[in-house]
Every structure is written in structure tokens, then in C-alpha cells.
Amino acid sequence: MTEDGPCLGVDIGGTKVALRAEAGARCVAETVFAWQPRHSADRDLAQLAAHVGGLSERLAVPPRAVGVAVPATVGPDERVTAWPSRPEWTGTDLGAALRALLPGTPVAWADDGDLGALAEARAADCADLLYIGVGTGVGGGLVLRGDLCPGLGRGSFEIGHTVVDLGGPRCVCGRRGCLQAIASGPATLRHAARLRGSDVDYDALRQAWLDAAPWAVAALRRTCRALAAAATGVQELLHPRLLLIGGGFASGLPGLDALLTEHLAGLARPGHPPLTARPAALGGLSSLRGAVELARRTHA
């Protein structure tokens, strides 16, 4: 670690990992790699270590701090308690594994949705903001008065496991009707396939949405209705000023924010202006940029 080294952000996903090093506001190195076929947490961690080490070697000076965005649920003992996309990580001592990536360099980690919110709030210059990222799952974060709620180290903002339909489909967490079980990318594609009567991949859904095909519009209306229900509940309790919608799935569907705003308006109470949804400024890069921001805060 050096005082003038860049800050390194690592965004760990279910299918790929992104890394970005920034010196000040300038990106000095960036790379993405796909996980090898699922086998074990140890093999995943060895692959992660190889890529972190390789990027570090490309830098003029070593990173001064590392921030890591993780999609897993991590207990107070720093062990992974749940990660549906890669269940073989359950029980892994995440703290020890991440500190071993670059020995001697400060390392911090947080929920990927929380870090996405942190980065989006900075980009939007908004101190009270709700961010929802729709991708393989549904994550998000809440920033109030410029700080994460509930706060780093105090639990994550699990909007994806907000129950929006008591009779809804089974979620990977075991409950029925979680937002993630209805509005995630895979859940939306499954519903679109049922409406269409044949398999639907993301490219087909996107083109059908652009063409206003009834089955695609209906599938995304269901998704936006669920997102609006969850966001309205947050608004009633904590009063964010703005809702940003991002994530890899949502970011590729132009106009989805307008459909979401329509559903938010339909749920508004008299005398209580509804939230307005806007596309996240950073698109699918929110969590990665948030990881870099976490590294900055770790070193500060």
C-alpha cells in the first residue's frame, strides 16, 4: 500500500466480476472477467485473487485501499450466510478471504445494492435517494442526508426481499412474493415466456418492448407494478426525494422509468406527491463505482 496509490473497487457478481482502479477521479485500470463453471468457493477465490493481483501489477503503484461490493448475505462473524447464485460460498470466511487478496492493504466490503446507491447519490448530487438495481436479482440502497441507511456495518438494505405479493411466486430465500421473485431479470423473462407462449431471452424481450409487443409490455408492467409497490412502501416510511432505477437488466430497456413512474403515480395518496423514477446515471456500473467510493472512504 502507498499513500498516493489508486483506490481499487471490486464488484463481485453471480456470473462475473468487475474491477476498477481510480486515481482521483481518473480511471487508471479496469477489467471484467467471468466466473469459471461453478465448483467451489476456494476455486472462485483463487480466480479472484489472480485477477486482482494481475490488475495490481499493471498499476504504477499498488492500490492504497480496496472496496468490494458483494451480493451475498454476510453475518457479524464475517462468514457468508447466504448467496443463492453461488451457494457453495455459504460458510466462507469472507473477511479473511478478501483481506488475503492484497495483504497489507486496507480492505472493506459492503452490499452491492448499498454501494450502488452511494455511487448514484454522488452522481445525482442528491442527499436523499432510493436506488433499485434490477439484474439477476433485485438489490438497492437508500441514502438519507448523504449517508447510507441503515449504514455500513449495520446491515444491508434488502429491498429485493420486501414482500409485495403474499400469494406470489416462491423466492430463493424461501418466502413467497418477494420483489426479487417477481421483478428480477430472470423472473421477468419467465413471465414474458408464459405470456408469449415460447422461450424469451433478453434480446427478444428488449426488441419486443421497443416494438410495443403486447406480451412484452404486459410482462414489464407486472415488473414495474411490483417495483412501484416496494418503492412506495419505502417512501411512506423514510421519504426519499428521488428513485433511480438501474442494474444490467433495467438499464437496457429505454423508457422503463416512465412506466415505473406511471405505476408510482397510481399508488400515490392524496396530498402526498409520488416519487418520480429516473434512469440511474451509472447504469450497470453503479455497484462498481460504489466499491471505488468505499475504498476512498476506507483510506480517508
Secondary structure, 3 states (H helix, E strand, C coil): CCCCCCEEEEEECCCEEEEEEEECCEEEEEEEEECCCCCCHHHHHHHHHHHHHHHHHHCCCCCCEEEEEECCEECCCCEEEECCCCHHHCCCEHHHHHHCCCCCCCEEEEEHHHHHHHHHHHHHCCCCEEEEEECCCEEEEEEECCEEECCCCCCCCCHHHCECCCCCCECCCCCECEHHHHHCHHHHHHHHHHHHCCCCCHHHHHHHHHCCCHHHHHHHHHHHHHHHHHHHHHHHHHCCCEEEEECHHHHCCCCHHHHHHHHHHHCCCCCCCCCCEEECCCHHHHHHHHHHHHHHHHHC
